[in-house]
């Protein structure tokens, strides 16, 4: 999208809300889904042009972060503290 909003390119159509985003080296990493007692979200990635969407897994991830090549997830646990877990992403 241009700064004035004049160009829009649809990247993703989903039945789930996007709850977290992170950009890294031409890829958008995202969490999709709802949280609740028995639910978790999906972690997907896609290229910035909307192609190459790939599911990376399922987790109760509230947010995503990269440190070097490692993806860190802040896991959201119902009625307890959040924890940080890591995953190698290729």
C-alpha atoms as one frame of an Amber mdcrd trajectory, in Angstrom:
protein
   0.000   0.000   0.000   1.188   3.492  -0.736   1.490   5.941   2.141  -1.758
   7.603   1.024  -3.570   4.224   0.882  -4.129   4.382  -2.877  -2.807   0.899
  -3.734  -4.115  -2.195  -1.998  -2.961  -5.713  -2.737  -4.886  -8.471  -0.952
  -2.439 -10.840   0.740  -4.564 -13.199   2.794  -8.112 -14.443   3.094  -8.804
 -16.294   6.321 -11.702 -17.503   8.438  -9.667 -16.615  11.520  -8.502 -13.237
  12.846  -4.814 -12.376  12.572  -3.650 -11.931  16.165   0.098 -11.399  15.674
   2.464 -10.372  12.864   6.215 -10.355  12.381   8.228  -9.593   9.227  11.575
 -11.259   8.503  13.599 -11.565   5.287  10.711 -11.264   2.822   8.255 -13.360
   4.863   5.327 -12.368   7.046   4.910 -14.671  10.045   1.528 -14.575  11.737
  -0.705 -16.151  14.308  -4.289 -16.803  13.258  -7.120 -17.875  15.505  -8.936
 -17.501  18.776  -7.912 -18.088  22.370 -10.039 -19.614  25.083 -10.183 -22.565
  27.421  -9.663 -25.227  24.727  -8.380 -23.247  21.747  -5.038 -22.401  20.217
  -3.928 -20.451  17.185  -2.202 -21.423  13.960   1.230 -20.130  13.010   1.621
 -19.478   9.281   4.015 -17.655   7.009   3.615 -16.126   3.563   5.701 -14.005
   1.227   5.100 -10.286   1.145   3.396 -10.641  -2.265   0.808 -13.058  -0.781
   2.291 -16.255  -2.268   3.837 -19.295  -0.625   1.564 -19.515   2.392   2.674
 -22.354   4.635   1.385 -23.595   7.967   4.124 -23.920  10.578   2.106 -25.434
  13.398  -0.373 -24.808  16.134   0.302 -23.138  19.477  -1.226 -20.808  22.011
   1.044 -18.056  20.705   0.132 -14.552  21.784   3.044 -12.956  19.928   6.010
 -13.799  17.696   9.631 -12.591  17.867  12.864 -13.427  16.056  16.347 -13.442
  17.546  18.749 -14.454  14.809  17.299 -17.445  12.938  15.148 -18.589  15.870
  11.445 -17.811  16.163  10.235 -17.253  19.721   6.598 -17.563  20.731   5.015
 -15.995  23.749   2.554 -18.703  24.740  -0.683 -17.579  26.320  -1.863 -19.898
  29.089  -5.324 -19.509  30.509  -5.244 -18.340  34.132  -1.437 -18.596  34.455
   1.714 -16.829  33.357   2.926 -16.683  29.771   6.002 -18.639  28.718   8.499
 -18.178  25.887   9.241 -21.144  23.607  11.428 -21.311  20.523  11.233 -23.002
  17.149  13.641 -23.281  14.237  11.989 -21.911  11.103  13.051 -22.775   7.565
